[in-house]
Each structure stands twice: as structure tokens, then as C-alpha cells.
């Protein structure tokens, strides 16, 4: 299923794209798309039954804002340097274990919402990523297969980053990862049953129409199932938690001088194949 949330920011209502590609209103069946829904097998079964064409009222998509596909996100755990080619362009050794950092849930915006360039920023960068949404509580998992079994679905994510704040301002990476609007998510949450192999997904990103990133999740150093298993030994993962699983090569930081960092007015488009496309215009904060 392709689940999404539509409407003004803070007042989104649940919806789905049915098998004919028609946008349908889910608000008569479930109150929201969130961790409570993903953990409730009976509620998901009701949604799945309603996904047949014509069962739910259609929504007019004209001018309708698409919000983040998941509400009440618990935590966002991010994996750094998780692609072989991105580690190479960053001049970094292949990590022996996943590198972790966090993004606050309030960084999440819709897939086509404005992204703000922070005041004083000189090195705002782009990163297309596969986002993983947890559907079952995960503690001390033993295998990567168990990790995959705890995934509810997948989405396209944009891990916007400010490299000066991240690398040059001391401390952890979090300073450059948690600026306002720095995690566009969506448009859809695609349930795991429709993504048979999360390690076979092309990812692409364009800046002002120029292709900048063109990779595949097959290049991940730590695949999705292993990431979930690994994280479950350091923290409990709950339904509605999100994992951003890293970015392939092609970020601005890895380009020759002068590096083409993002500026107000730039347009970024990105997609993970099968999970939908995003488009953001940048604006000064």
C-alpha cells in the first residue's frame, strides 16, 4: 500500500493511493498514519481491505499539499557513511560498525515543502536517502532477517545537512543535521510487502535540473536488516520510529572546488524508485 497524509501543516489527514492511482480519504477508517496504526494488525487489515478501487471517497489532488506520510514520529536514527562510494568521496575509511546520529522529529516536513537555508550557512548540502519505518517493537534482535521483519515500510527522505556546522564547529554531527526543515519525508509510506528487496532500489537527486546523485541501495555497507538488528542492541526501536539509512556518492561536499553548496532559490528534486519523488525550493531562513 501507498499511505500518505494530506492537508495543511499540522492538520494532515490520512489517505492512500489505491491500485488505480486514485487518491482516497482514509480518515473515516483510521485517525492517522502513525506508530499506533503500524502496530495494530487489525487496523492495517481494515486499511488494506479499503485499498481496492472505489471503496473510499476520492480526494481532489489539485492544489492539495502532501505532508509527511507519518505522524507522531518517535525518533529518527541516521546512519552515516553507509555507502561505499560516499565513504570514498568523503575520504573516509569504511566503518567497521554503523555510524549513528539523530535527527529531531521536528525537522520533518512534507516532500514538496520549502527547505530553509540556515542563517549564516555557507555549506548546506543535499543527501537522498532510503527511510525505514519501524512497525514492531525491536529489542536485541539476533539476525538481519528479524530486522527486516520489524520494518513496516519505506519512504524517500532528504537528509539535508550543513557541513560547516556538522564538521567544523566541534562536537557531534547533530549541529549540521537538525536545522529547521532539514528532513523532507515522503510522499508515500510504501508498506514492506510492496518492497521485496530494499537492497535493489535506485536513488537519484537533481539540483536545478542537473543530476547530482545516481546510486543504488545495493551499495550500502550495512543493509537494512542488519541496521535494524544492530540498532536494537543499543536502543529500543518502537513503531513509528524512522531510520535514515545513508546516502550514495554525489553530495556537494564531495565535489571539486568551488563546491556547489545549496543557496536560496535552488530547486532540489529527488526520488527512491517506487517510493515517490520530492521537489523543494530553498529559501533563506
Secondary structure as GFF3:
##gff-version 3
##sequence-region A 1 285
A	DSSP	beta_strand	2	6	.	.	.	ID=ss1
A	DSSP	beta_strand	13	17	.	.	.	ID=ss2
A	DSSP	beta_strand	23	25	.	.	.	ID=ss3
A	DSSP	alpha_helix	35	38	.	.	.	ID=ss4
A	DSSP	alpha_helix	41	50	.	.	.	ID=ss5
A	DSSP	beta_strand	76	80	.	.	.	ID=ss6
A	DSSP	alpha_helix	84	89	.	.	.	ID=ss7
A	DSSP	beta_strand	99	103	.	.	.	ID=ss8
A	DSSP	three_ten_helix	105	107	.	.	.	ID=ss9
A	DSSP	beta_strand	108	109	.	.	.	ID=ss10
A	DSSP	beta_strand	115	117	.	.	.	ID=ss11
A	DSSP	beta_strand	124	125	.	.	.	ID=ss12
A	DSSP	beta_strand	128	134	.	.	.	ID=ss13
A	DSSP	alpha_helix	144	149	.	.	.	ID=ss14
A	DSSP	beta_strand	151	159	.	.	.	ID=ss15
A	DSSP	beta_strand	161	162	.	.	.	ID=ss16
A	DSSP	alpha_helix	163	163	.	.	.	ID=ss17
A	DSSP	pi_helix	164	168	.	.	.	ID=ss18
A	DSSP	three_ten_helix	173	176	.	.	.	ID=ss19
A	DSSP	beta_strand	183	185	.	.	.	ID=ss20
A	DSSP	beta_strand	189	191	.	.	.	ID=ss21
A	DSSP	three_ten_helix	192	194	.	.	.	ID=ss22
A	DSSP	beta_strand	202	207	.	.	.	ID=ss23
A	DSSP	beta_strand	210	216	.	.	.	ID=ss24
A	DSSP	three_ten_helix	217	219	.	.	.	ID=ss25
A	DSSP	alpha_helix	224	231	.	.	.	ID=ss26
A	DSSP	beta_strand	242	244	.	.	.	ID=ss27
A	DSSP	three_ten_helix	252	254	.	.	.	ID=ss28
A	DSSP	beta_strand	267	272	.	.	.	ID=ss29
A	DSSP	beta_strand	276	284	.	.	.	ID=ss30
###
